[in-house]
């Protein structure tokens, strides 16, 4: 995947853009570099996590622990550790597959036609940029928790070097801003009575069909949270004392608080899961990713 990643993240030269657009390079070049940067940030975060996972696996394979007075076994074979390593490995696999698809589509978009990147592709790139660093940060924290004193040792993959992942949150576009962009696009798509009624019907139909216990659970949770957000925004806009409609909407978004980011998180995870499943088919890795993501989304929002 490295040659493909390098090709996908290559920004077109000014000459290429001049040929495509018949005018001096301007916003198009900047936008393409920003999107390719987001792909690189996402790929780097997953690659970093993969390295930490490998080092943790090697340590856990060799570290022997007592399970009773007479028996020892490798730390990696303990059920909780085995499950943790398997879960992180599956999530890394899903993210790598997702990024591979994005890199290929991005390369085609900038080299074919007029060089414009479709809005849908930009949305999926934003989802990758938001979720890849978060997965790495959360997974490394969980792995460090389960390896005991090894997590404090200089030769371990844990420590201040992991702070680079925090930089991934705001590099090439702050993740919070990208999350707001994702949610505003969702809200805009469900403005009006008919789209809102369709959303409510999807939630009811998914609940009746048991979507919470199937691979469609992320879509159900996204629609459920979005419906709640739309109701909250409408309520807060009515309660606002501002006379300007724009200020009422701003006040409503501010008061909605973490609910906005909850919707963004489940929406990004649903995009990743559905894209990989549609392209490569349902697998054990996608099921594990779906279960972990659903658990994240049903817990209290933590950032």
Protein Blocks (a to p, Z undefined) as FASTA:
>chain_A
ZZmmmmmmpccdfklmmmmnopacfklmmmmmmmmmmmmmmmmmmmmmmmmmmmmmmmmm
mmccdfbfkbccdfklpmklmmmmmmmmmmmmmmmmmmmmmmmmmmmmmmgcjhpacfkl
mmmmmmmmmmmmmmmmmmmmmmmmmnojmlmpmkbcbdjklmmmmmmmmggiifklmmmm
mmmmmmmmmgcjklmmmmmmmmmmmmmnommmmcklmmmmmmmmmmmmmmmmmmmmmmpm
bfbfklmmmmmmmmnmmmlmmmmmmmmmmmmmmmmmmmnopafklmmmmmmmmmmmmmcc
dZZ
